[in-house]
Amino acid sequence: MRMVRLAMFAAIVVVIGGAAYSYRGDIAQRLGFGASASEVAQAGASPAASAQPQGRRGRLNPGGAVPVVVTKVAAKQMPILIEAVGTVQAIASIQIKPRMDSQIMKVHVAEGALVKEGDLLFELDSRTLRAQLGQIEAQIRKDQAQVAQARRDLSRFEDLLAKSAGTVVSRDTAFTTLKAAEAQLDADEAAKAIVMTQLSFMEIRAPVSGRIGSISSKAGTVVRVGDNSTNSVLATINQVDPIYVAFAVPQVFLPEIRAAMANGDVQVNAVVGDKRQSGIIAFLENSVDPLTGTVTAKARIANASEGLWPGQFVKVEIVLGIESSAIAVPTAAIQLGPKGPYLFVINDGVAELRSVTVKRAQDGVSVIGKGLEVGEQIAIDGQLRLVDGANVTIRPGAPATPSTASSPPRG
């Protein structure tokens, strides 16, 4: 009896399985898991449909029309940008060191202060040099008196020789004495200049305008020229206005950058958060790094607000020009399939899958090279539920944001 039941159960399973296999297409279509054979054939004949990701083709909205937000494609003014990562560098970074052995008498600047060129920073002990200067000045006055006396003596001997009352030897001796006194005066004047120069080293002034760093030596510290320790550097001044931003760009962009530089200054934007500071390319390395395939450049940027800080990493935008009639769409509207990027064009309530070529993307906006025309409508929200040929209903969207609106030139 049990064997009979098992045989009947097996027969029922076979019948149900055969029916399911015979009507598998209709069942899959009703459940949304596939498409009928004719639809599969049509989808295979459409290049746009074949570009769609597997699993989405042929699923023609069993739930009804898909609500989407659309926008009309228009020609916009878009900058031609190359993006890179840059490092902020001080134009001048100068270490302040003593030029003579002495003792710091007074520090005239606070750590981290903004200084101007010529500001007094440190004052060293100059008492010994001032004493030497006094000695030399006294010797100079003595030399000047001796020179004056030698000139008078020479004048007398010349008068006596003219009256035949003197000798040539006496006249020549007086002339030699004068020249020796003048030479001694010149030597003492040179010694005074040396001491005056050394005295100028006793007042350490800012060689450039900039921001001073930490001060390692305070008043009372003995400083020496031959000291090679870290304490030998009294402070470091970084020139921060203007400032450099160094960055590397791939060598493929080198012809475009050089062509733009040949036509004038090339604008560079340093982006920190939502703030931009603009400058121009001031330096382009004369060779390409063979290890990285990049070329180094530096932009000179005004930095009065000190929005850029030495050592900081920033986003860099090199503006090569302005494309006045670019076809730009929100990047969110573009999807990636096996055959490349695509989007959905809406015509008379029907979605058309359209393959496009993206030239570049920046700030949430993509510039289309091929595949889209001005005046067409594209789906910018709800497109993830669309398939080629799907019915759609257009719903109102949020107001345009700066990323979807026309992008003005940056300055």
C-alpha positions as CSV (number, residue, x, y, z in Angstrom):
1,M,0.0,0.0,0.0
2,R,2.9,2.4,0.9
3,M,4.5,1.7,-2.5
4,V,1.3,2.7,-4.3
5,R,1.2,6.0,-2.4
6,L,4.8,6.8,-3.3
7,A,4.2,6.0,-7.0
8,M,1.1,8.3,-7.1
9,F,3.1,11.1,-5.4
10,A,5.9,10.7,-7.9
11,A,3.5,10.9,-10.8
12,I,1.9,14.1,-9.5
13,V,5.4,15.7,-9.1
14,V,6.3,14.8,-12.7
15,V,3.0,16.3,-14.0
16,I,3.5,19.6,-12.1
17,G,7.2,19.8,-13.2
18,G,6.2,19.3,-16.9
19,A,3.5,22.0,-16.8
20,A,5.9,24.4,-15.1
21,Y,8.6,23.7,-17.8
22,S,6.1,24.2,-20.6
23,Y,4.8,27.6,-19.3
24,R,8.1,28.8,-17.8
25,G,8.2,31.9,-20.0
26,D,4.8,33.2,-18.9
27,I,5.5,32.4,-15.3
28,A,8.8,34.2,-15.3
29,Q,7.3,37.3,-17.0
30,R,4.4,37.4,-14.5
31,L,6.9,37.2,-11.6
32,G,9.2,39.8,-13.2
33,F,12.2,37.4,-13.5
34,G,12.7,37.4,-17.2
35,A,11.1,38.0,-20.6
36,S,9.4,36.1,-23.3
37,A,11.3,34.7,-26.2
38,S,10.1,37.3,-28.7
39,E,11.1,40.1,-26.3
40,V,14.5,38.5,-25.8
41,A,15.0,38.5,-29.5
42,Q,13.9,42.1,-29.8
43,A,16.2,43.1,-27.0
44,G,19.1,41.3,-28.6
45,A,18.5,43.2,-31.8
46,S,18.8,46.6,-30.0
47,P,22.3,47.9,-29.4
48,A,21.0,50.2,-26.6
49,A,19.2,47.3,-24.9
50,S,22.3,45.1,-25.1
51,A,24.3,47.9,-23.3
52,Q,22.0,47.6,-20.3
53,P,23.1,45.6,-17.3
54,Q,22.1,41.9,-17.3
55,G,18.8,41.3,-15.4
56,R,17.3,44.7,-16.4
57,R,16.7,44.0,-20.1
58,G,13.1,43.3,-21.1
59,R,11.6,43.9,-17.7
60,L,9.0,46.4,-18.9
61,N,7.7,47.8,-15.7
62,P,5.1,45.3,-14.5
63,G,4.2,47.7,-11.8
64,G,3.2,50.5,-14.2
65,A,4.8,53.7,-15.4
66,V,8.0,54.7,-13.5
67,P,7.9,58.3,-12.0
68,V,11.1,60.2,-12.9
69,V,12.5,63.7,-12.7
70,V,13.7,65.0,-16.0
71,T,15.8,68.0,-17.2
72,K,16.2,69.5,-20.6
73,V,19.7,69.4,-22.1
74,A,21.2,72.8,-22.8
75,A,24.5,74.2,-23.9
76,K,26.4,75.6,-21.0
77,Q,29.7,77.5,-20.4
78,M,32.1,75.0,-18.8
79,P,35.7,75.4,-17.8
80,I,38.2,73.0,-19.2
81,L,39.9,71.7,-16.1
82,I,42.7,69.3,-15.2
83,E,42.5,68.2,-11.6
84,A,45.5,67.2,-9.4
85,V,46.6,67.1,-5.8
86,G,49.1,69.8,-4.7
87,T,51.3,70.6,-1.8
88,V,51.6,74.1,-0.5
89,Q,55.2,75.4,-0.3
90,A,56.6,78.6,1.1
91,I,58.3,80.7,-1.7
92,A,61.2,81.2,0.8
93,S,61.9,79.3,4.0
94,I,64.8,80.9,5.8
95,Q,66.6,79.6,8.9
96,I,67.8,82.4,11.2
97,K,71.2,81.7,12.6
98,P,73.8,83.8,14.4
99,R,76.8,85.0,12.3
100,M,79.0,85.6,15.4
101,D,79.6,84.0,18.8
102,S,77.6,86.0,21.3
103,Q,74.8,86.0,23.8
104,I,71.2,86.8,23.1
105,M,70.3,90.0,25.1
106,K,66.7,90.4,23.9
107,V,64.1,88.7,21.7
108,H,61.9,91.3,19.9
109,V,59.4,88.9,18.3
110,A,56.8,86.4,19.5
111,E,56.6,82.8,18.3
112,G,54.4,82.5,15.3
113,A,54.2,86.2,14.6
114,L,53.8,87.8,11.2
115,V,57.0,89.8,10.5
116,K,57.9,92.3,7.8
117,E,61.2,92.5,6.0
118,G,63.7,94.5,8.2
119,D,61.9,93.9,11.5
120,L,64.3,93.5,14.5
121,L,64.1,89.9,15.7
122,F,67.0,89.3,18.1
123,E,69.6,91.5,19.8
124,L,73.0,90.1,20.7
125,D,75.6,91.3,23.1
126,S,77.6,94.0,21.2
127,R,79.6,95.6,24.1
128,T,82.9,94.1,23.1
129,L,82.5,95.2,19.5
130,R,81.5,98.7,20.5
131,A,84.7,99.0,22.6
132,Q,86.7,97.9,19.6
133,L,85.0,100.4,17.5
134,G,85.9,103.2,19.9
135,Q,89.6,102.1,19.8
136,I,89.6,102.1,16.0
137,E,87.9,105.5,15.8
138,A,90.5,107.0,18.1
139,Q,93.3,105.4,16.0
140,I,91.6,106.9,12.9
141,R,91.7,110.4,14.5
142,K,95.4,109.9,15.2
143,D,96.1,108.8,11.7
144,Q,94.3,111.8,10.3
145,A,96.5,114.1,12.5
146,Q,99.6,112.4,11.3
147,V,98.5,112.7,7.7
148,A,97.9,116.4,8.1
149,Q,101.3,116.9,9.7
150,A,103.0,114.9,6.9
151,R,101.4,117.0,4.3
152,R,102.6,120.2,6.1
153,D,106.1,118.8,6.3
154,L,106.1,117.8,2.7
155,S,105.0,121.3,1.7
156,R,107.9,122.9,3.7
157,F,110.5,120.6,2.2
158,E,109.2,121.4,-1.3
159,D,109.5,125.2,-0.6
160,L,113.0,124.8,0.8
161,L,114.0,122.7,-2.3
162,A,112.6,125.4,-4.6
163,K,114.8,128.0,-2.8
164,S,117.8,125.7,-3.0
165,A,117.8,125.6,0.8
166,G,116.8,122.0,1.1
167,T,117.8,118.6,-0.4
168,V,115.9,116.2,-2.6
169,V,116.4,113.4,0.0
170,S,114.6,115.4,2.7
171,R,111.7,116.1,0.3
172,D,111.5,112.4,-0.7
173,T,111.5,111.3,2.9
174,A,108.7,113.7,3.7
175,F,106.7,112.4,0.8
176,T,107.2,108.7,1.9
177,T,106.1,109.7,5.4
178,L,102.9,111.2,4.0
179,K,102.1,108.1,2.0
180,A,102.7,105.8,4.9
181,A,100.4,107.9,7.1
182,E,97.7,107.8,4.5
183,A,98.1,104.0,4.1
184,Q,97.7,103.6,7.9
185,L,94.6,105.7,7.8
186,D,93.1,103.6,5.0
187,A,93.9,100.4,7.0
188,D,92.2,101.8,10.1
189,E,89.2,102.8,8.1
190,A,89.0,99.2,6.8
191,A,89.2,97.9,10.3
192,K,86.4,100.2,11.3
193,A,84.3,98.9,8.4
194,I,84.9,95.3,9.6
195,V,83.8,96.1,13.1
196,M,80.8,98.0,11.8
197,T,79.8,95.0,9.8
198,Q,80.2,92.7,12.8
199,L,78.1,95.1,14.8
200,S,75.3,94.8,12.3
201,F,75.3,91.1,13.0
202,M,74.4,91.9,16.6
203,E,71.0,92.9,15.4
204,I,69.3,90.0,13.6
205,R,66.5,91.4,11.3
206,A,63.9,89.6,9.2
207,P,65.4,89.0,5.6
208,V,61.9,88.6,4.1
209,S,58.3,89.2,5.2
210,G,56.5,86.1,6.4
211,R,55.4,84.0,9.4
212,I,58.0,83.1,12.0
213,G,58.0,79.7,13.6
214,S,59.0,78.5,17.0
215,I,61.9,80.3,18.7
216,S,64.3,77.7,20.3
217,S,66.7,80.2,22.0
218,K,65.6,82.8,24.5
219,A,67.3,85.8,26.1
220,G,70.5,84.8,27.9
221,T,71.3,81.9,25.6
222,V,74.9,81.8,24.3
223,V,74.9,81.2,20.5
224,R,77.9,80.0,18.5
225,V,78.5,80.0,14.8
226,G,80.1,76.6,14.8
227,D,77.1,75.0,16.6
228,N,75.6,72.3,14.3
229,S,72.9,71.2,16.8
230,T,69.2,71.9,16.3
231,N,69.5,74.8,18.7
232,S,71.8,76.7,16.3
233,V,68.7,77.7,14.4
234,L,67.1,80.6,16.3
235,A,63.9,80.5,14.2
236,T,62.6,79.9,10.7
237,I,60.7,82.4,8.6
238,N,58.3,81.1,5.9
239,Q,57.3,83.6,3.2
240,V,53.5,82.9,2.8
241,D,52.3,85.8,0.7
242,P,52.5,85.0,-2.2
243,I,52.9,81.3,-1.9
244,Y,53.6,78.3,-4.1
245,V,51.4,75.3,-4.7
246,A,53.4,72.4,-6.3
247,F,51.6,69.6,-8.1
248,A,52.3,66.9,-10.7
249,V,50.2,66.3,-13.8
250,P,50.3,63.2,-16.1
251,Q,52.5,63.7,-19.2
252,V,49.5,63.3,-21.5
253,F,48.4,66.8,-20.5
254,L,51.7,68.4,-21.1
255,P,51.0,69.5,-24.7
256,E,47.7,71.1,-23.6
257,I,49.4,72.9,-20.7
258,R,52.3,74.2,-22.8
259,A,49.9,75.4,-25.5
260,A,47.8,77.2,-23.0
261,M,51.0,78.8,-21.4
262,A,52.1,79.9,-24.9
263,N,48.8,81.9,-25.2
264,G,49.2,83.7,-21.8
265,D,49.0,83.0,-18.1
266,V,47.3,79.7,-17.1
267,Q,45.0,80.0,-14.2
268,V,45.3,77.6,-11.3
269,N,42.7,77.3,-8.4
270,A,43.7,75.9,-5.1
271,V,40.6,74.4,-3.4
272,V,40.4,74.1,0.4
273,G,36.9,73.0,1.4
274,D,34.5,75.3,-0.3
275,K,37.1,78.1,-0.8
276,R,39.2,78.8,-3.9
277,Q,42.3,80.9,-4.2
278,S,43.5,81.6,-7.7
279,G,46.9,82.1,-9.2
280,I,48.9,81.3,-12.3
281,I,51.4,78.7,-13.3
282,A,54.9,80.2,-12.4
283,F,57.1,77.2,-13.1
284,L,57.0,74.0,-15.2
285,E,59.7,71.4,-14.7
286,N,62.0,70.9,-17.8
287,S,61.7,67.2,-17.8
288,V,59.2,64.4,-17.1
289,D,59.8,62.1,-14.2
290,P,60.4,58.7,-15.9
291,L,59.4,56.8,-12.8
292,T,55.9,58.3,-12.5
293,G,55.3,59.7,-16.0
294,T,54.4,63.1,-14.5
295,V,55.7,66.6,-14.8
296,T,56.0,68.9,-11.8
297,A,54.6,72.5,-11.9
298,K,54.2,75.3,-9.4
299,A,51.5,77.9,-9.2
300,R,52.1,81.3,-7.6
301,I,49.0,82.3,-5.6
302,A,48.3,85.4,-3.6
303,N,47.7,84.5,0.1
304,A,47.1,87.6,2.0
305,S,44.3,85.8,4.0
306,E,46.7,82.9,4.7
307,G,44.1,80.4,3.6
308,L,47.0,78.3,2.3
309,W,49.6,77.0,4.8
310,P,53.0,75.5,4.0
311,G,52.9,71.7,3.9
312,Q,49.1,71.5,3.4
313,F,47.6,69.2,0.8
314,V,45.1,70.9,-1.5
315,K,43.0,70.1,-4.6
316,V,44.3,71.8,-7.6
317,E,42.4,72.8,-10.7
318,I,44.3,73.9,-13.8
319,V,42.0,75.9,-16.1
320,L,43.1,75.5,-19.7
321,G,40.2,77.4,-21.1
322,I,36.4,77.8,-21.3
323,E,34.2,75.6,-23.5
324,S,31.3,78.0,-24.3
325,S,28.8,75.5,-25.7
326,A,29.4,72.3,-23.7
327,I,26.6,69.7,-23.4
328,A,26.7,69.2,-19.6
329,V,24.4,66.9,-17.6
330,P,24.3,65.9,-13.9
331,T,26.8,63.1,-13.3
332,A,24.1,61.2,-11.3
333,A,22.1,60.7,-14.6
334,I,24.9,58.6,-16.1
335,Q,25.1,54.9,-15.5
336,L,27.8,52.4,-16.4
337,G,27.0,49.3,-18.5
338,P,29.0,46.6,-20.2
339,K,29.4,48.8,-23.2
340,G,30.3,52.0,-21.3
341,P,28.3,54.9,-19.9
342,Y,24.7,55.5,-20.8
343,L,21.6,57.5,-19.7
344,F,17.9,57.5,-20.4
345,V,16.4,60.0,-22.9
346,I,12.7,60.6,-22.3
347,N,10.5,60.9,-25.5
348,D,6.7,61.0,-25.3
349,G,6.6,59.3,-22.0
350,V,9.0,56.5,-23.1
351,A,12.5,55.9,-21.8
352,E,15.2,55.3,-24.4
353,L,18.5,53.9,-23.3
354,R,21.3,56.0,-25.0
355,S,25.0,55.3,-25.0
356,V,27.1,58.4,-24.5
357,T,30.7,59.4,-24.5
358,V,31.8,61.4,-21.4
359,K,34.6,63.9,-22.1
360,R,35.2,64.9,-18.5
361,A,33.5,65.2,-15.1
362,Q,33.8,68.0,-12.5
363,D,31.8,69.0,-9.5
364,G,28.9,66.7,-10.1
365,V,28.6,67.7,-13.8
366,S,29.7,65.5,-16.8
367,V,30.4,67.0,-20.2
368,I,29.1,64.8,-23.0
369,G,31.1,64.4,-26.1
370,K,28.8,62.2,-28.2
371,G,25.3,60.7,-28.0
372,L,23.2,63.6,-26.8
373,E,21.8,66.7,-28.4
374,V,20.7,70.1,-27.0
375,G,17.0,70.2,-26.3
376,E,16.5,66.5,-25.4
377,Q,15.1,65.4,-22.1
378,I,17.0,63.1,-19.8
379,A,16.0,61.4,-16.5
380,I,18.0,62.7,-13.5
381,D,16.1,61.0,-10.8
382,G,14.4,57.6,-10.8
383,Q,16.5,56.3,-13.7
384,L,17.7,53.4,-11.6
385,R,14.3,51.7,-12.1
386,L,14.2,52.3,-15.9
387,V,14.8,49.9,-18.7
388,D,14.9,50.6,-22.4
389,G,11.3,51.3,-23.7
390,A,9.8,51.6,-20.2
391,N,6.8,53.9,-19.8
392,V,7.4,56.9,-17.5
393,T,5.5,59.6,-15.8
394,I,7.3,62.9,-15.2
395,R,7.1,64.3,-11.7
396,P,8.4,67.7,-10.5
397,G,11.9,67.8,-9.0
398,A,13.8,69.9,-6.5
399,P,15.1,73.3,-7.7
400,A,18.4,73.2,-9.6
401,T,21.5,73.1,-7.5
402,P,24.8,74.7,-8.5
403,S,26.0,71.3,-9.7
404,T,23.2,71.0,-12.2
405,A,23.0,74.7,-13.2
406,S,25.2,76.4,-15.6
407,S,28.8,76.5,-14.3
408,P,30.3,80.0,-14.7
409,P,34.0,80.4,-15.3
410,R,36.1,80.3,-12.1
411,G,38.3,83.0,-11.1
